[in-house]
Amino acid sequence: MSELIKSQQNAANARRDLLAGVCAFALLTTIALGDTAQAREDESRPTVWIELGGQLERASKAQDSFSAPFMFEQRPLGPFPFPTVYFPGKVPFPGPDGAFDRALPLSAQTPPKYNVGGEGKVSFQSEDSNWVFSASVRYGRANGDKQERQQTVRAQFAFLTIYPDRFTDRNTVRFSDTTAEYEQSHTIVDFQAGVDVGLGAGGSTSTISGGVRFAQFSSKSNLAAYALPNMQAYNYKIFILNRYITRFQTYVMDARSERNFHGVGPSISWNASTPLLGGPDTAQINLDWGLNAAVLFGRQKVTVEQTVTGYERYQEAAGFYPQRAVMYADHLADRRSKSVTVPNLGGFAGLSFRYANVKVSFGYRADFFFGAMDAGIAARRTVDQSFHGPFAKLSIGLGG
């Protein structure tokens, strides 16, 4: 009986030893195959990636609009300039009427809605390391000019000429003519070193990087405006003849500005990619996303010059008694410079299509630089500088 029990125990021990041996062999085989696959993947992995792309970004306005009092309120015409003994019985005619937007020169200063630019990036990762070193640059610019003109319907009136019983028509109008030019550009340069922390599965990547970010923003604007917002015509009698005289106000504004920000500081980013369809040996579609943050230490600089002059003019029909009186004159010239600290936050999301060592990416990206620009005219006023919009990139892997 004891021999039978002993024989059963030996058989159980043999089965256990056999099962343990099979499991150990399977585990070692799996590890060996995994190492071989990883080695093959490392061998096929490019050591250098070159990326080229472009973006269409909506940029925030980097400066306030130039303005002047004549855009918001109408100054009354002054007293009649000549002694009434020379112009007895003067009678005002209806002035020009109709829709007239005094603030139209403001809308002429609206900058272009979008920046168009390009980007490039070079990344290096050795075959036996998870560290990735990269350098990238983004550049965008927007140039535009705009002209705003308006004129009221002509107000007509008749007056008697030197010929008896003969009349002629005269016209009066209110108008404004504004021309504005605007330039804006930005450059962002990054130098980073990162490591794949191995989050995710099934070919996913997750790289955390740190480095240095440099940013430069600049804008220029020029404005020329001429306006005649107020006019009045009079008929008067001199001896036996009827004549007329017009009184009107004109304004001339000339303005220009240059603004820029330069800053550099530490940065950190997290970029991740997850396969959606396909595999490493075939075409593959990935979901890509990322976040970035930086603190930039730099300087804002502004140069502003604005001249506004208002005239009250008087003109007799035949060219007599031309007069011009300056009723308003203002000149502003200012240069400002200030050291600032600018926080920066951004992110992107998109899809990439990869086949072998070629990858095409599409997505949407946003970057916000808080308090980066001095947008003020007569005094400093900081505003955020932001860029957001779609992008597309072509990436090519080399080496490996």
Secondary structure, 3 states (H helix, E strand, C coil): CHHHHHHHHHHHHHHHHHHHHHHHHHHHHHHHHHHHHHHHHHHHCCCEEEEEEEEEEEECCCCCCCCCHHHCCCCCCCCCCCCCCCCCCCEEECCCCCCCCCCHHHHCCCCCCEEEEEEEEEEECCCCCCEEEEEEEEEEEEEEEEEEEEECCCEEEEEECCCCCCEEEEEECCEEEEEEEEEEEEEEEEEEEEEECCCCCCCCEEEEEEEEEEEEEEEEEEEEEEEEEEEEEEEEEECCEEEEEEEEEEEEEEEEEEEEEEEEEEEEEEEEEEEEEECCCCCEEEEEEEEEEEEEEEEEEEEEEEEEEEEEEEEECCCCCCEEEEEEEEEEEEEEEEEEEEEEEEEEEEEEEEECCEEEEEEEEEEEEEEEEECCCCCCCEEEEEEEEEEEEEEEEECC
